[in-house]
Amino acid sequence: MRPTQLIYLTRRDTPDTACALLQRAKPGSQVWLVIPWRAAMFRQVINLKRLQRAADAAAIDLRLVTGHWETRALAREAGLAVHWRVPYALRQHQPSRLRTAELGRRVIPIEQELKGRRFVHRPRRFGFGAALLSLFLTAMLVGALAGVVLFFLPTARVALEPVAAMQQAAFTVQANPRYRSIDFDQAVLPARTIQVIVEGRGETPATGQRDVPDQHASGVIVLANRTDRALVVPKGTIVRTSSGVTQRFYTTIDADLPPGTQTHVRVPVIALEPGFVVAEPFTVNRLEGELAAQVEALNDVRIEGGGSRRVPVVAYNDFDTLRTVLVEQLQQEAYNRFLEELQMGEFVPAASLDVQVMSLEFDQVVDQQNDVLSGRMKLVANGIAIQENDIRDMARWLLVQQAGGESQVIEDSLVVARSDEIRTTETGLELDAQAQAMVAPTIDLERVQREIRGRTVEEAAAWLLENLTLRRAPQIELTPDLIHRLPLLAGRMEIVISASSP
């Protein structure tokens, strides 16, 4: 009987420890080495190959046992025989406690003989014959799958053109946000309220005008000495009129007055304030400052000149203009935001928009000199969104009712036109629409699919002509065209109902 030995590793054991335990096994024996789940060091091919070399050196038949799939895959790559659990006959020999310091006692001899070919002989590797058998089985499986695909998964398109009559209808519908579904009898559609808040800045040119002083008047005055000593009247000395509207001027040069009374000089002056000025002769006769008692001033000629220019200022009507500009600008922005909020198939009639200004601030005041009037506005906009498909559903229902019921609308013939004139009501919106379509007797599509599936094209066409009232023979297209039978699966069959004008 071939000797059998059992070795349990702990998650703290290293590959060196495992090799040392294998060296203590009896030569020629079969050794079952059990690796715990958390032994990460044995998930490396190099360490597993070390175990294989140690087993060869000790002349033992090494069997590796591990429940970790990655370790088993790497062990096979290293050439080791791998099992996912310990044979039943060896499980009773599992020690209750492993003493890692006494390596010799951790090699457990097993006296009981293992039975079973897979325990006695090493697992055979994948040979040439097995490879041929696997290829043969794979080819058979692929062929079977191909047959299933060709049999069950072809696609078919069946075009039917039933006998139909043209129907037309004009109707008025209401859109009410309180409804969640269509009320066909009352012609009320569900709607959804959308609210957006937008803000922005704007400006408008100032339309007011005002004249402002622009140039200074200039002239000449006479300065006379009242003392017997020489005086200097410095540049910038102020002279003014003494009666009427006070007009002030300043000298532009230093004036040297010789000593002696009534000595005088002529000095140029410029008006202190811009604007048009007229000073009659002998009216500019006062000098300001410390020299007023020592020097006499007098204009012996008329002083006139200066001017003004016209500038823009903010007028009252500019505020109304800017308000209108901001409302139009933000209303368009709000409508664009509405479009972003819409779900698939929805639209927001422009007539449903309710815009309220939340705040408006201007940067200028009335009569302020400025080229523009600018400001900021915030507004809230509410709108009602309507589902386009709801209008089409309402049109289908009306056309079917008009045809007497038990009929259906041919989809590709349905045309719905709604009026641009949308009226607001207390509960929502109201709009007019017109619809026309070809209406035919109802075709039970599920029954048609159930009856023609798996039939040949000729059989399916014959059944359709016998059981349906069709204007012309059905058109049946199969993909791939190598298949001559319709698919067995109803989901692989598309039935299209169309109509042409009678």
C-alpha positions as CSV (number, residue, x, y, z in Angstrom):
1,M,0.0,0.0,0.0
2,R,1.3,3.4,-1.0
3,P,1.9,5.6,2.2
4,T,-0.3,8.8,2.5
5,Q,0.6,11.8,4.5
6,L,-1.4,15.0,5.3
7,I,0.0,18.5,5.9
8,Y,-2.1,21.5,6.9
9,L,-0.7,25.0,6.5
10,T,-1.7,28.1,8.3
11,R,-2.1,31.5,6.8
12,R,1.1,32.6,8.5
13,D,3.2,29.8,6.9
14,T,5.6,30.9,4.2
15,P,6.7,29.0,1.1
16,D,10.0,28.2,3.0
17,T,7.9,26.6,5.7
18,A,5.9,24.5,3.2
19,C,9.1,23.3,1.5
20,A,10.6,22.3,4.8
21,L,7.5,20.3,5.7
22,L,7.6,18.5,2.3
23,Q,11.2,17.5,3.0
24,R,10.1,15.8,6.2
25,A,7.6,13.6,4.3
26,K,8.4,10.0,3.6
27,P,9.9,9.4,0.1
28,G,7.5,7.7,-2.3
29,S,4.4,8.8,-0.3
30,Q,1.4,10.7,-1.5
31,V,1.3,14.0,0.3
32,W,-1.9,16.2,0.6
33,L,-0.9,19.8,1.2
34,V,-3.8,21.9,2.4
35,I,-3.5,25.7,1.8
36,P,-5.8,28.0,3.7
37,W,-8.0,30.6,1.9
38,R,-6.1,33.6,3.1
39,A,-2.6,32.4,2.2
40,A,-1.8,35.2,-0.3
41,M,1.8,34.1,-0.8
42,F,0.7,31.0,-2.5
43,R,-1.1,33.0,-5.2
44,Q,2.2,33.5,-7.0
45,V,3.4,31.1,-9.7
46,I,7.0,31.3,-8.5
47,N,6.2,30.1,-5.0
48,L,4.0,27.2,-6.4
49,K,6.8,26.1,-8.6
50,R,9.1,26.0,-5.5
51,L,6.6,23.6,-4.0
52,Q,6.8,21.4,-7.2
53,R,10.6,21.4,-7.1
54,A,10.6,20.5,-3.4
55,A,8.2,17.6,-4.0
56,D,10.4,16.3,-6.9
57,A,13.5,16.6,-4.6
58,A,11.7,14.6,-1.8
59,A,10.4,12.0,-4.3
60,I,6.8,12.4,-3.2
61,D,3.4,12.7,-5.1
62,L,2.2,16.1,-4.1
63,R,-1.5,16.9,-4.1
64,L,-2.4,20.6,-3.5
65,V,-5.8,21.3,-1.8
66,T,-7.2,24.8,-1.9
67,G,-10.7,26.4,-2.2
68,H,-9.3,29.6,-3.8
69,W,-10.0,29.5,-7.5
70,E,-7.0,31.7,-8.4
71,T,-4.6,29.6,-6.4
72,R,-5.9,26.4,-8.2
73,A,-5.5,28.0,-11.6
74,L,-1.9,29.1,-10.9
75,A,-1.1,25.7,-9.4
76,R,-2.2,24.0,-12.6
77,E,0.0,26.4,-14.5
78,A,2.9,25.4,-12.2
79,G,2.3,21.6,-13.0
80,L,0.8,20.7,-9.7
81,A,-2.1,18.3,-9.1
82,V,-4.9,20.3,-7.6
83,H,-8.0,19.4,-5.6
84,W,-10.6,21.8,-4.2
85,R,-11.2,19.9,-1.0
86,V,-9.6,17.1,1.1
87,P,-10.9,13.6,0.4
88,Y,-13.6,12.4,2.8
89,A,-11.3,9.6,4.2
90,L,-8.7,12.2,5.3
91,R,-11.0,14.8,6.9
92,Q,-11.1,13.1,10.3
93,H,-7.4,13.5,10.6
94,Q,-7.5,17.4,10.7
95,P,-5.6,18.5,13.8
96,S,-7.4,20.7,16.3
97,R,-4.4,22.9,16.7
98,L,-1.3,23.5,14.5
99,R,2.0,23.9,16.3
100,T,4.2,25.7,13.8
101,A,7.4,25.2,15.8
102,E,7.3,21.4,15.6
103,L,7.5,20.9,11.9
104,G,8.0,17.1,12.1
105,R,4.7,16.6,14.0
106,R,2.7,18.6,11.4
107,V,3.3,15.9,8.8
108,I,0.4,13.5,9.7
109,P,0.7,9.9,8.5
110,I,-2.5,8.2,7.3
111,E,-2.9,4.5,7.6
112,Q,-6.2,4.3,5.8
113,E,-6.0,3.5,2.1
114,L,-7.5,6.0,-0.3
115,K,-9.8,4.4,-2.9
116,G,-10.6,5.9,-6.3
117,R,-8.6,6.2,-9.4
118,R,-8.4,10.0,-9.2
119,F,-6.7,9.7,-5.8
120,V,-4.3,6.9,-6.7
121,H,-3.1,8.3,-10.1
122,R,-2.0,11.8,-10.9
123,P,-4.6,13.8,-13.0
124,R,-3.8,13.5,-16.6
125,R,-2.9,16.6,-18.5
126,F,-4.8,17.8,-21.5
127,G,-3.6,15.6,-24.4
128,F,-4.0,15.6,-28.2
129,G,-6.9,13.2,-28.2
130,A,-8.7,15.2,-25.6
131,A,-8.1,18.3,-27.7
132,L,-9.6,16.7,-30.8
133,L,-12.6,15.5,-28.8
134,S,-13.1,19.0,-27.4
135,L,-12.9,20.5,-30.8
136,F,-15.4,18.0,-32.1
137,L,-17.8,18.7,-29.3
138,T,-17.4,22.4,-29.7
139,A,-18.1,22.2,-33.5
140,M,-21.3,20.2,-32.7
141,L,-22.4,22.7,-30.1
142,V,-21.7,25.6,-32.5
143,G,-23.7,23.8,-35.3
144,A,-26.6,23.2,-32.9
145,L,-26.6,26.8,-31.8
146,A,-26.5,27.9,-35.5
147,G,-29.4,25.7,-36.3
148,V,-31.4,27.2,-33.3
149,V,-30.5,30.7,-34.4
150,L,-31.5,30.1,-38.0
151,F,-34.7,28.4,-36.9
152,F,-35.9,30.6,-34.0
153,L,-34.3,34.0,-34.7
154,P,-34.9,35.1,-38.2
155,T,-36.7,38.4,-38.6
156,A,-39.7,39.1,-40.6
157,R,-41.4,42.3,-41.8
158,V,-45.1,41.9,-42.8
159,A,-46.7,44.9,-44.5
160,L,-50.5,44.9,-44.6
161,E,-52.7,47.4,-46.4
162,P,-56.3,46.9,-45.3
163,V,-59.3,48.4,-46.9
164,A,-59.7,51.8,-45.3
165,A,-61.7,55.0,-45.6
166,M,-60.7,58.6,-45.2
167,Q,-62.0,60.4,-42.1
168,Q,-61.7,64.0,-41.1
169,A,-62.4,65.8,-37.8
170,A,-62.2,69.3,-36.4
171,F,-62.1,69.6,-32.6
172,T,-61.3,71.9,-29.7
173,V,-59.3,70.6,-26.7
174,Q,-58.5,72.1,-23.3
175,A,-55.2,71.6,-21.5
176,N,-55.6,71.5,-17.7
177,P,-52.6,71.1,-15.3
178,R,-55.0,69.4,-12.8
179,Y,-55.5,66.4,-15.1
180,R,-53.2,63.4,-15.1
181,S,-54.7,61.6,-18.1
182,I,-56.8,62.4,-21.1
183,D,-60.5,62.9,-20.6
184,F,-61.7,61.9,-24.1
185,D,-65.4,62.6,-23.4
186,Q,-64.7,66.2,-22.2
187,A,-61.8,66.7,-24.6
188,V,-59.4,67.7,-21.8
189,L,-55.7,67.0,-22.0
190,P,-53.3,66.8,-19.1
191,A,-50.7,69.6,-18.9
192,R,-47.7,70.5,-16.8
193,T,-46.8,73.9,-15.3
194,I,-43.2,75.0,-15.7
195,Q,-41.7,78.0,-13.8
196,V,-38.4,79.6,-14.5
197,I,-36.7,82.7,-12.9
198,V,-34.3,84.7,-15.1
199,E,-32.4,87.9,-14.6
200,G,-30.2,90.1,-16.7
201,R,-28.8,93.5,-17.5
202,G,-29.7,95.9,-20.3
203,E,-29.2,99.5,-21.5
204,T,-30.8,102.0,-23.8
205,P,-29.5,105.3,-25.2
206,A,-30.4,108.4,-23.2
207,T,-32.8,110.6,-25.2
208,G,-32.7,113.8,-23.1
209,Q,-30.4,116.7,-23.9
210,R,-29.0,119.6,-21.9
211,D,-26.7,122.5,-22.6
212,V,-23.7,122.7,-20.3
213,P,-21.0,125.4,-20.1
214,D,-18.0,124.5,-22.2
215,Q,-15.7,127.6,-22.9
216,H,-14.4,130.5,-20.8
217,A,-14.9,134.2,-21.7
218,S,-11.7,136.4,-21.8
219,G,-10.9,140.1,-22.0
220,V,-8.7,142.9,-20.6
221,I,-8.9,145.0,-17.4
222,V,-7.0,148.0,-16.1
223,L,-5.2,147.8,-12.7
224,A,-4.3,151.1,-11.1
225,N,-1.9,151.8,-8.2
226,R,-3.4,153.7,-5.2
227,T,-0.2,154.0,-3.3
228,D,3.2,155.7,-3.8
229,R,5.2,152.5,-3.9
230,A,5.6,149.8,-6.4
231,L,3.2,146.8,-6.2
232,V,3.0,143.4,-7.8
233,V,-0.4,141.9,-8.5
234,P,0.2,138.2,-8.8
235,K,-1.2,135.9,-11.4
236,G,-4.6,134.4,-10.5
237,T,-5.9,137.5,-8.7
238,I,-9.7,137.6,-8.7
239,V,-11.7,140.6,-10.0
240,R,-15.4,140.8,-10.2
241,T,-18.5,142.8,-11.0
242,S,-20.0,144.8,-8.1
243,S,-23.7,144.8,-9.2
244,G,-26.2,142.5,-10.9
245,V,-25.2,138.9,-11.4
246,T,-21.7,138.5,-10.0
247,Q,-19.2,137.6,-12.7
248,R,-15.7,136.7,-11.6
249,F,-12.4,136.7,-13.6
250,Y,-8.8,135.9,-12.8
251,T,-5.6,137.5,-14.1
252,T,-3.4,135.3,-16.3
253,I,0.0,137.1,-15.7
254,D,1.9,138.9,-12.9
255,A,1.2,142.6,-13.1
256,D,4.0,145.1,-12.0
257,L,2.6,148.5,-10.9
258,P,5.1,151.4,-10.8
259,P,5.1,153.6,-7.7
260,G,2.8,156.6,-7.6
261,T,-0.9,157.0,-7.6
262,Q,-2.9,156.4,-10.7
263,T,-0.1,154.4,-12.4
264,H,-1.7,151.6,-14.2
265,V,-1.2,148.5,-16.4
266,R,-3.5,146.5,-18.7
267,V,-3.8,142.8,-17.7
268,P,-5.6,139.9,-19.6
269,V,-8.3,138.0,-17.6
270,I,-10.4,134.9,-18.1
271,A,-13.8,134.1,-16.6
272,L,-13.6,131.8,-13.6
273,E,-16.6,129.7,-14.7
274,P,-17.2,128.3,-18.2
275,G,-20.2,129.6,-20.2
276,F,-21.3,132.6,-22.1
277,V,-20.4,135.9,-20.3
278,V,-21.1,139.5,-21.1
279,A,-19.6,142.2,-18.9
280,E,-20.3,145.8,-19.9
281,P,-17.6,148.5,-19.6
282,F,-16.8,149.7,-16.1
283,T,-18.8,146.9,-14.5
284,V,-15.8,144.8,-13.4
285,N,-14.6,147.1,-10.7
286,R,-13.8,145.0,-7.6
287,L,-10.5,143.2,-6.7
288,E,-10.5,140.5,-4.1
289,G,-7.8,139.7,-1.7
290,E,-5.2,141.7,0.4
291,L,-4.5,144.1,-2.5
292,A,-8.2,145.3,-2.7
293,A,-7.4,148.5,-0.8
294,Q,-4.2,149.2,-2.7
295,V,-5.2,148.4,-6.3
296,E,-8.1,149.6,-8.3
297,A,-9.6,147.4,-11.1
298,L,-11.8,148.5,-14.0
299,N,-12.7,147.2,-17.4
300,D,-12.7,150.0,-19.9
301,V,-13.9,147.8,-22.7
302,R,-16.7,145.1,-22.9
303,I,-15.8,141.6,-21.9
304,E,-17.7,138.8,-23.6
305,G,-17.3,135.3,-24.9
306,G,-17.4,131.7,-23.7
307,G,-19.9,129.1,-24.8
308,S,-21.7,125.8,-24.1
309,R,-22.3,122.4,-25.6
310,R,-25.2,120.0,-25.7
311,V,-24.9,116.7,-23.8
312,P,-27.2,113.7,-23.4
313,V,-29.1,113.2,-20.2
314,V,-31.5,110.5,-18.9
315,A,-35.2,111.4,-19.6
316,Y,-38.4,110.0,-18.1
317,N,-39.4,108.0,-21.1
318,D,-36.0,106.2,-21.1
319,F,-37.1,104.2,-18.0
320,D,-40.1,102.9,-19.9
321,T,-38.0,102.0,-22.9
322,L,-35.4,100.1,-20.8
323,R,-38.2,98.3,-19.0
324,T,-39.6,97.1,-22.3
325,V,-36.2,96.1,-23.6
326,L,-35.4,94.1,-20.5
327,V,-38.8,92.3,-20.5
328,E,-38.4,91.3,-24.2
329,Q,-34.9,90.1,-23.6
330,L,-35.6,88.1,-20.5
331,Q,-38.9,86.8,-21.9
332,Q,-37.0,85.3,-24.8
333,E,-34.4,83.8,-22.4
334,A,-37.2,82.4,-20.2
335,Y,-38.8,80.8,-23.3
336,N,-35.4,79.2,-24.2
337,R,-35.2,77.9,-20.6
338,F,-38.7,76.5,-21.1
339,L,-37.5,74.6,-24.1
340,E,-34.7,73.0,-22.0
341,E,-37.2,71.9,-19.4
342,L,-39.5,70.2,-21.9
343,Q,-39.8,66.5,-22.0
344,M,-39.9,64.4,-25.1
345,G,-42.8,65.5,-27.3
346,E,-43.9,68.5,-25.2
347,F,-44.3,72.1,-26.4
348,V,-45.1,75.4,-24.6
349,P,-47.4,77.7,-26.5
350,A,-46.1,81.3,-26.4
351,A,-49.6,82.5,-25.4
352,S,-49.4,80.5,-22.2
353,L,-46.4,82.5,-20.9
354,D,-47.2,84.6,-17.8
355,V,-44.3,87.0,-17.0
356,Q,-44.1,88.9,-13.8
357,V,-41.3,91.4,-12.9
358,M,-39.8,90.5,-9.5
359,S,-37.4,93.4,-9.3
360,L,-36.0,96.3,-11.4
361,E,-33.1,98.5,-10.5
362,F,-31.7,101.4,-12.6
363,D,-28.2,102.7,-12.4
364,Q,-29.0,106.3,-13.3
365,V,-31.6,108.9,-12.3
366,V,-33.6,111.5,-14.2
367,D,-31.6,114.4,-15.7
368,Q,-28.3,112.6,-15.0
369,Q,-25.8,113.3,-17.6
370,N,-25.0,110.0,-19.3
371,D,-24.9,108.4,-22.7
372,V,-27.1,105.4,-21.7
373,L,-29.6,104.3,-19.1
374,S,-28.7,100.9,-17.7
375,G,-30.3,98.6,-15.2
376,R,-30.9,95.0,-13.9
377,M,-34.2,93.1,-13.9
378,K,-35.4,89.8,-12.5
379,L,-38.6,88.2,-13.6
380,V,-40.5,84.9,-13.1
381,A,-42.2,83.2,-16.0
382,N,-44.8,80.5,-15.8
383,G,-45.9,78.4,-18.8
384,I,-48.0,75.4,-19.6
385,A,-46.4,72.4,-21.4
386,I,-48.6,70.2,-23.5
387,Q,-47.8,66.7,-24.9
388,E,-48.1,66.6,-28.7
389,N,-48.9,62.9,-28.5
390,D,-51.9,63.7,-26.3
391,I,-53.4,65.8,-29.1
392,R,-52.7,62.9,-31.6
393,D,-54.4,60.4,-29.2
394,M,-57.4,62.7,-29.0
395,A,-57.5,62.9,-32.8
396,R,-57.3,59.1,-33.1
397,W,-60.2,58.6,-30.7
398,L,-62.4,61.1,-32.4
399,L,-61.7,59.6,-35.9
400,V,-62.5,56.1,-34.6
401,Q,-65.7,57.3,-32.9
402,Q,-66.7,59.1,-36.1
403,A,-66.1,55.9,-38.1
404,G,-68.5,54.0,-35.7
405,G,-66.0,52.3,-33.5
406,E,-64.3,48.8,-33.8
407,S,-61.8,50.4,-36.2
408,Q,-58.3,51.7,-36.0
409,V,-56.4,54.6,-37.5
410,I,-53.6,53.9,-39.9
411,E,-50.7,55.6,-38.3
412,D,-48.8,56.6,-41.4
413,S,-51.9,58.4,-42.8
414,L,-52.6,60.4,-39.6
415,V,-52.2,64.2,-40.0
416,V,-52.9,66.6,-37.2
417,A,-52.7,70.4,-37.5
418,R,-53.2,72.6,-34.5
419,S,-54.0,76.3,-34.7
420,D,-51.5,78.9,-33.7
421,E,-54.3,80.8,-31.9
422,I,-54.3,79.5,-28.4
423,R,-56.7,80.9,-25.8
424,T,-56.1,81.1,-22.1
425,T,-58.8,80.0,-19.7
426,E,-59.2,80.0,-16.0
427,T,-58.1,76.4,-15.8
428,G,-55.4,76.3,-18.5
429,L,-55.4,76.6,-22.3
430,E,-57.8,76.0,-25.2
431,L,-56.8,75.3,-28.7
432,D,-58.3,74.2,-32.0
433,A,-57.1,71.4,-34.2
434,Q,-57.9,69.4,-37.3
435,A,-57.1,65.8,-38.1
436,Q,-57.5,63.4,-41.0
437,A,-56.5,59.8,-41.5
438,M,-57.4,56.5,-43.1
439,V,-59.5,54.4,-40.8
440,A,-59.8,50.6,-41.2
441,P,-61.4,47.7,-39.3
442,T,-59.3,46.7,-36.3
443,I,-56.6,44.1,-36.9
444,D,-55.7,41.9,-33.9
445,L,-51.9,41.9,-34.3
446,E,-51.3,39.3,-31.6
447,R,-53.7,36.9,-33.3
448,V,-51.9,37.5,-36.7
449,Q,-48.5,36.8,-35.2
450,R,-49.8,33.7,-33.4
451,E,-51.3,32.3,-36.6
452,I,-48.6,33.0,-39.1
453,R,-45.5,32.2,-37.1
454,G,-43.4,29.3,-38.3
455,R,-45.4,29.2,-41.6
456,T,-43.8,29.5,-45.0
457,V,-44.2,32.8,-46.9
458,E,-46.9,31.3,-49.2
459,E,-48.8,29.9,-46.3
460,A,-48.7,33.1,-44.3
461,A,-49.8,35.2,-47.3
462,A,-52.7,32.8,-48.0
463,W,-53.9,33.0,-44.3
464,L,-53.7,36.8,-44.3
465,L,-55.7,37.1,-47.5
466,E,-58.4,34.7,-46.2
467,N,-58.8,36.2,-42.8
468,L,-58.3,39.9,-43.3
469,T,-59.9,42.4,-45.6
470,L,-56.9,43.7,-47.5
471,R,-56.7,46.1,-50.4
472,R,-53.8,44.1,-51.9
473,A,-51.6,41.1,-51.2
474,P,-49.4,41.4,-48.1
475,Q,-45.7,42.0,-48.5
476,I,-43.5,39.6,-46.4
477,E,-39.7,40.1,-46.1
478,L,-37.5,37.6,-44.3
479,T,-34.0,38.2,-43.0
480,P,-31.8,36.2,-43.7
481,D,-33.4,35.4,-47.1
482,L,-32.1,31.9,-46.9
483,I,-34.9,31.1,-44.5
484,H,-38.3,30.4,-46.0
485,R,-40.3,30.3,-42.9
486,L,-41.4,33.0,-40.6
487,P,-39.8,33.1,-37.1
488,L,-41.4,31.1,-34.3
489,L,-40.8,33.9,-31.9
490,A,-43.4,36.7,-32.1
491,G,-40.9,39.2,-31.0
492,R,-38.9,38.7,-34.1
493,M,-41.8,39.6,-36.3
494,E,-42.7,43.2,-37.3
495,I,-46.2,43.8,-38.6
496,V,-46.7,47.2,-40.4
497,I,-50.1,48.5,-41.3
498,S,-50.2,51.2,-43.9
499,A,-52.8,52.6,-46.3
500,S,-52.9,54.5,-49.5
501,S,-55.6,56.9,-50.7
502,P,-58.7,55.1,-52.0
